[in-house]
Amino acid sequence: MEIQHPSDDGPLSPQQELLLEQFRQRVEARISSHGLTSTDVADLVKELREHPDVSRQLMAELTRELQRLLPGQRFSFDWD
């Protein structure tokens, strides 16, 4: 099954904003409960990349969010 992602131009759609907020809540919950491991990040990113509302722009927002929450950490968003 091929997933068709939305256009990467323009502002985030309301659905993408909601997805970003859900991501923030899940990351905050993981940080407060047991810390955020690289496996947690990989699992969250994999799940989000499979979502039909994800775009490169949304992934850029997610990257900025992770950098804000966990400064100095490196994250990989490989598409394999």
PyMOL commands that set and color helices and strands:
alter all, ss='L'
color gray80, all
select helices_A, chain A and resi 14-33+38-49+56-69
alter helices_A, ss='H'
color red, helices_A
deselect
rebuild
show_as cartoon
